[in-house]
Amino acid sequence: MRSIWKGSLSFGLVSIPIQLYGATENHRVSFHQVHTKEGCGGRIRYRKFCDLEDVEVQSDEIGKGYTADDGSTVVLTEEDLGSLPLPTAKTIEILSFLPASEIDPIQLDKPYYLATDHAAAAKPYVLLRSALTRSGKAAVAKFALRGREALGLLRVVDDTLVLHSMLWPDEVRSAGGMAPDASVTVREAELDMAETLMESLGELDWSELHDEYREAVRELVAAKQQGRSPSEPAAAPSGGKVIDLMSALESSVAAAREARGESEATVTELKSPQKKATSARSSTGKSSGGGEKGTAAKTAKRQAGKAAKKSAASGGAGRSATAKKTAARGGTKKAAAKRAEPAKKTASRKRAS
């Protein structure tokens, strides 16, 4: 691997001779433009023309021009650019140290590995690396590469210093107006199911990640060369409209668990909130959306029980009152019979005389 830059890393009064290496490589699929006329297939080439003389221009006649404020073009040679007073032309200058968490990842750009240029640079290299590791911080620096000055974030990856080129603050656009401006309410049950889905996806195995599009293009090219039909591609997931968010989450959890080879969760488990989250909230007096449903069911059951008892009590009271009335009527008849008994005896004695 060839270095793309040589210079020094400035750490206060300490200067570390280093070399810069690209940390990434491009494996993206690239295509050429060709003439599609049958039997041709020739490459399409672009020629550079001068718009004033309307003639083709060779590479050795092409330079750099800068458009001035008045609209005129000023030609700048490599000697002009090389004479600029740029302290970072051959030096990566550390400006400050700060926690890496304070850097917004949106500013990070291309990464580079830093290697020592000779043996004498080993000790200061290791010193800076150890200081960054023990403090848990990263360094913000300025450097120039390919004629342009940029910000850089210096951090430790394994045992190597890595420099990420960064965008300048004014190069990052505002995110204003991107988020939904409508008022949206998310229920606790939906949050619980979303967390369940996150856990169901499991840990990421980086070694299994690969560019499926690139593989499909290679298979297509091989099939055309061999005069055969390409293999049937895997069915793409449907992107249907989400009508019921909760149902979509439940289906996603089931699919994730099935993909991981786990036993399919029961419908009850999927439709109820997470047990851990429910128990944790119940201990603090909180309840999820599913817990509210369970509480409502219990309340309805208790009310039904009270109504049944009340009905039974009122029914018993009614029967008791009826019995009392019957007993009262019976007592009245007996009293009347006792009052009539002397009169009957007198009438009987008169008839006997």
C-alpha positions, 0 to 999 in steps of 0.5 A: 500500500502506497502512502498518499502524503508525507509530513509531520504530526504536530503535538505541541512542541512534539513533531512526529514524522508520519505517512498517510495511507487511505483506510478505505477502498472503493468496491462499488460497481462502475459502468462504461458508456458504450455505443449500443449500435448492433455490432459496435459496442465501442467506448464513448469518449469525451473530448475537451473543447475550448468554448472560445476557439471551438477546438479540442484541447490537449491535457498539457494545455489545461490549467486551473482558473478561479472566477473572481467577484467581477466574473472574470477568470484568473488562471492559477498555476501550480507554482502559484498555489505552491507558494501560498502561506499554508502552514498545514501543507506538510503538517497535521496541526492539532488544535484541541482535544475533546471527547469524541462524543462531542463530534457530530458524525455528520461532519466526518468524511474520509478516514486515513491511517497514520504510520510512522515515517522512521524508527525515531517516530515510534515513541512520540507516536505511542505516547500520543496514542496512549494519551488519547486512549487513557483520556478517552478523547480525540484531537481536532486538527487542521491539515492540507491534502491535494491542495485543500485545507481541511479539518480532521479528527484524530482518534485511536482504532486498535493500535493505530492513529486514524485521521478522519477528514471533516467538513467545515461547520458551514458545509453542513446544512441545517436539518430544519424542516426535515422532521415531521411538523405534525403532532404525533403521539406514540403509545407506550405499547408501540414503544415496547414492541419497537424495543422488542423488535430491536432486541429480536434482530440480534447482534450484527455479524460484520463478517456476513455483510456484503454487497448483494448488488455487486454480486448480482451484477457479476452473475448477470455479466457471467450469464450473458457471457455464457449465453444463459439466463441469470439465476433467479434473484431473491424476492424483494421485501414488499413495501406496502402501505403501513395501515396498522403500526402495531400489526406491522411491528408484531409481524416484524418481530415474528419475521426477525425471530424466524430468521434467527431460527428461534421458535415463533412467538405466540400471538399473546406474547406479541400482542402484549407489551414486554413483561420486563417493561410492564413489571418494571413500570408496575413497581414504580406505579406506572402502566403501559397501554396493555396494562391499562387494558388489563386494569380496565378488564379487572375493574369491569369484573369487580363491578359485575361482581358487585352488581350480582351481589346487589341483585342477590341481596335485593332478591333476598330482601324481596323474598323475606318481605313476602314471607313476613307478609304471609306470616302476618296474614296467617297470624291475623286469621288465627287471631280472628278464629280465637275471637270467634271461638267464645261466640260459637260456644255460646250459640251451641249452649243455647241450641242445647237448652 
